[in-house]
Amino acid sequence: MNQKMRANRLSREKKYQMSIKNEPYMLVFGVSVYDIIGFTYQNYRAQDSNPGNVRVSFGGVCRNIAENMARLHVNTKFISIIGNDEKGKSILKAAEDIHLDMKDSLIVEGESTPTYMAILNEQGEMESAIVDMKITDSVTEEFIDSKADIIKNAEYMILDTDNPKILEYLLTTYKDETRFVLDPVSASKVARIKHLVPYFHTIKPNRLEAEVLCGFELKSTEDVRRAGAYFRSMGIQNVFISLDSDGIYYNDGENEGIIKANKVSVVNVTGAGDSCVAGLAYGFMNDLSIIDTVKYAIAMSAITISHAETIHPTMGQSIVEQYLQRMEWTAVEF
C-alpha cells in the first residue's frame, strides 16, 4: 500500500471514529474466547497423532454479540477480559479492524486469554476439550466501579450469565443508571440468577431457559403467553422468547405476538442466538417498532445459520436489508 492510499485510509478511519465518538452507544460486557478446533479427517485414534486440520476463531457469547453489532455500525463498546498474550492481542486487533471499541477491557499481565480447545472426530463429534477460563476470576467489583461512567452513559448494557457474582453486583449497583439486557446463554446458567431477572429491562431466553425462569413448561402458545405475562409482571419491559423454528414471541406491554420466518435454510445453528440479540440491539438503537425489531433480529439469525461460521463473514446492514426484502413471514398478534 503506497503512502497516499494509506493516508486516505487513515483519514477515513479517523473521520469514522470522530463521527461515532459522541453518539449514543450500546455497552456489552462479557468474555472473549480464543477457540482452537481440531478436525480429524478419518478414523480418529485416541492417544495418537491424527491427520486433520486446525481452525482458530474468536468466540464468547458477548463477544459475538458485540461483533455482530459493530458489523451493523451500531456504536458499540465491549468490555471484556483478556491476557497480555498473542491470543489477546489478536482479539484486540480483530476488534479494531471492525471498529469495535474494546479499549476499556481488563488486560491481565501474565495470564492466558480465555481459551477453548477441542478435538472433533470425522463425524464432527467432540472427542475431548480443554477450557481455560481462570483469568475470568480477575474481574472484581473495583474493576466494575472503575467503569462506572461508561456504564451510566450507555443506552443499554448487554450481559450474560457467566459470572453470577459480578452480574449481581452490576445489577444492584447500577440498576437506576442504564437499561440491562439479558442473554441467558443456557438453562443451567440462568438457573443461578433467577432472583436477578427483575433487574433487567429486556430479556431474550429460548424456550428451555424461559421454562427455568418462570417455573413451568411452555408446550403451547397459551403457555408462552403466560410466561410473557409473568415476566412483564416482574417489571421487565421487553420480553422476547426464542421458539426456535416456531419464531420469536414478543411482549412489550402494548404489543404481543409471534413472528416466524418461513423457508429458512440451515447450515449451522451456532451463533443464531448471538446475532438475534445483536438484531434486537440494532432495533433499539434505531428506534424501530417492536415488530420491525423482531424481524431484523430474525433476519440476522437466518443469515447466521446459512453459513458454517458462527458469525457470517459478510454480516452487515446491506445483507440484512436484502434478506428482509425477500423473506416470507407468518405473524400472529394477540
FIPAFI-23419 format. One record per residue (C-alpha): x, y, z. Coordinates in pm, whole numbers, padded with zeros to 5 digits, always signed. Layout:
% FIPAFI-23419
XYZ/...
***
This chain:
% FIPAFI-23419
+00000+00000+00000/+00154+00333-00105/+00172+00633+00127/-00114+00820-00041/-00352+00522-00016/-00251+00465+00345/-00307+00833+00428/-00653+00825+00268/-00748+00512+00459/-00629+00659+00788/-00822+00978+00714/-01141+00784+00653/-01093+00582+00971/-01029+00898+01173/-01346+01062+01039/-01544+00748+01119/-01413+00735+01475/-01485+01106+01527/-01838+01063+01397/-01921+00788+01647/-01729+00927+01945/-02015+01133+02084/-02301+00917+01959/-02521+00710+02193/-02369+00369+02240/-02455+00015+02335/-02236-00145+02601/-02158-00517+02610/-01980-00688+02899/-01854-01045+02883/-01584-01295+02799/-01382-01316+02479/-01272-01669+02393/-00991-01786+02166/-01127-02102+02002/-00895-02374+01869/-01078-02660+01700/-00907-02965+01550/-01094-03168+01289/-00971-03520+01209/-01003-03641+00851/-01087-04003+00927/-01070-04281+01187/-00990-04080+01500/-00742-04261+01723/-00702-04173+02090/-00351-04123+02227/-00210-04077+01877/-00142-03806+01620/-00436-03776+01381/-00420-03616+01035/-00664-03327+01007/-00690-02951+01010/-00697-02693+01286/-00908-02378+01280/-00872-02076+01503/-01155-01831+01564/-01281-01587+01825/-01582-01670+02038/-01772-01597+02355/-02142-01512+02352/-02100-01144+02438/-01803-01103+02205/-02009-01249+01922/-02298-01016+02002/-02064-00717+02007/-01902-00811+01676/-02238-00853+01506/-02343-00512+01634/-02022-00348+01517/-02072-00500+01172/-02410-00323+01164/-02236+00006+01250/-02405+00020+01589/-02182+00232+01813/-02064-00045+02046/-01834-00055+02345/-01725-00401+02458/-01566-00454+02798/-01400-00793+02818/-01110-00965+02993/-00806-01096+02812/-00444-01179+02881/-00150-00978+02754/-00057-01263+02523/-00065-01315+02147/-00417-01457+02166/-00545-01147+02343/-00359-00917+02107/-00515-01090+01806/-00864-01044+01956/-00796-00673+02010/-00663-00637+01654/-00971-00806+01507/-01194-00571+01708/-01001-00269+01586/-01043-00382+01226/-01424-00369+01255/-01434-00054+01473/-01537-00243+01786/-01425-00041+02088/-01252-00268+02341/-01020-00010+02497/-01186-00038+02839/-01126-00412+02867/-00927-00565+03151/-00591-00686+03025/-00415-00910+03277/-00038-00938+03262/+00097-01292+03275/-00240-01466+03233/-00379-01661+02940/-00666-01520+02734/-00976-01740+02778/-00923-02038+02551/-01133-02330+02431/-00955-02618+02258/-01147-02914+02118/-01080-03221+01905/-01359-03341+01678/-01369-03679+01506/-01455-03741+01142/-01829-03722+01223/-01784-03381+01379/-01842-03517+01729/-01626-03394+02016/-01372-03642+02146/-01215-03413+02406/-01181-03048+02500/-00997-02819+02739/-01141-02492+02868/-00908-02232+03020/-01115-01960+03188/-00907-01898+03500/-00847-01534+03405/-01216-01451+03449/-01165-01467+03826/-00965-01144+03791/-01280-00938+03732/-01357-00757+04058/-01615-00513+04187/-01341-00250+04192/-01281-00302+03820/-01654-00266+03754/-01665+00059+03951/-01371+00192+03752/-01604+00177+03451/-01893+00350+03626/-01914+00644+03385/-01918+00413+03084/-02197+00206+03238/-02405+00507+03340/-02381+00671+02998/-02471+00361+02798/-02815+00346+02637/-02828-00027+02714/-02591-00281+02864/-02595-00639+02739/-02497-00910+02987/-02482-01289+03004/-02486-01529+03300/-02123-01647+03304/-02026-01468+03627/-02323-01458+03869/-02136-01271+04144/-02026-00985+03919/-02363-00986+03744/-02541-00933+04076/-02306-00651+04169/-02361-00478+03836/-02738-00506+03853/-02780-00399+04214/-02525-00117+04199/-02626+00036+03865/-02994-00058+03849/-03110+00301+03801/-02825+00409+03571/-02885+00219+03246/-03111-00045+03086/-02989-00403+03119/-03042-00667+02852/-03007-01038+02937/-02888-01318+02712/-02923-01621+02944/-02669-01837+02747/-02801-02168+02885/-03074-02312+03107/-02822-02437+03364/-02652-02098+03392/-02970-01893+03406/-03099-02106+03693/-02830-01948+03913/-02954-01592+03856/-03333-01631+03866/-03356-01386+04155/-03189-01116+03944/-03427-01124+03648/-03646-00834+03772/-03347-00601+03733/-03350-00643+03355/-03518-00410+03109/-03513-00673+02833/-03469-01050+02828/-03421-01292+02539/-03440-01652+02666/-03509-01952+02447/-03795-02186+02533/-03597-02401+02778/-03438-02101+02951/-03779-01937+02985/-03916-02255+03142/-03639-02246+03403/-03705-01879+03478/-04083-01898+03503/-04111-02245+03658/-04348-02415+03413/-04327-02580+03072/-04400-02390+02752/-04581-02653+02546/-04845-02433+02384/-04898-02079+02266/-05104-02020+02578/-04808-02129+02791/-04578-01890+02605/-04820-01601+02656/-04849-01693+03024/-04469-01677+03051/-04470-01338+02879/-04727-01205+03124/-04528-01348+03414/-04209-01172+03307/-04394-00849+03242/-04542-00867+03595/-04186-00870+03729/-04123-00529+03574/-03942-00643+03261/-04024-00402+02979/-03939-00613+02673/-03984-00989+02664/-03853-01190+02369/-03870-01570+02378/-03697-01764+02103/-03912-02059+01996/-03657-02200+01750/-03829-02288+01421/-04159-02157+01559/-04030-01799+01563/-03995-01535+01833/-04257-01434+02086/-04257-01067+02185/-04436-00863+02450/-04367-00501+02547/-04693-00439+02730/-04859-00277+02429/-04773-00524+02155/-04776-00902+02184/-04738-01170+01921/-04525-01430+01747/-04331-01375+01426/-04186-01660+01224/-03973-01664+00910/-04072-01923+00650/-03840-02137+00438/-03510-02067+00616/-03214-02280+00511/-02989-02417+00786/-02618-02497+00764/-02505-02436+01123/-02724-02305+01406/-02428-02198+01621/-02434-01823+01676/-02801-01774+01586/-02887-01654+01935/-02593-01413+01942/-02690-01248+01614/-03052-01236+01728/-02958-01028+02033/-02748-00802+01811/-03051-00754+01588/-03264-00656+01885/-02996-00407+01987/-02996-00260+01636/-03370-00211+01661/-03341-00040+01999/-03068+00196+01885/-03251+00286+01564/-03597+00333+01720/-03759+00056+01518/-04104-00067+01614/-04103-00388+01816/-04231-00584+01515/-03960-00446+01285/-03705-00508+01560/-03805-00874+01583/-03794-00912+01205/-03447-00758+01196/-03330-00998+01468/-03478-01299+01286/-03320-01190+00957/-02980-01174+01128/-03031-01522+01272/-03131-01654+00929/-02816-01508+00776/-02602-01660+01051/-02739-02014+01022/-02699-02009+00644/-02320-02022+00685/-02075-02257+00853/-01910-01979+01055/-02053-01857+01386/-02054-01501+01251/-02140-01462+00885/-01832-01314+00712/-02038-01055+00522/-02275-00965+00806/-02383-00603+00774/-02676-00373+00706/-02675-00445+00333/-02719-00822+00359/-02979-00787+00635/-03183-00549+00422/-03161-00792+00130/-03290-01074+00348/-03572-00859+00486/-03691-00780+00135/-03719-01142+00027/-03816-01320+00349/-04169-01453+00392/-04331-01417+00732/-04600-01575+00942/-04717-01330+01208/-04977-01360+01481/-05077-01068+01700/-05268-01115+02026/
***
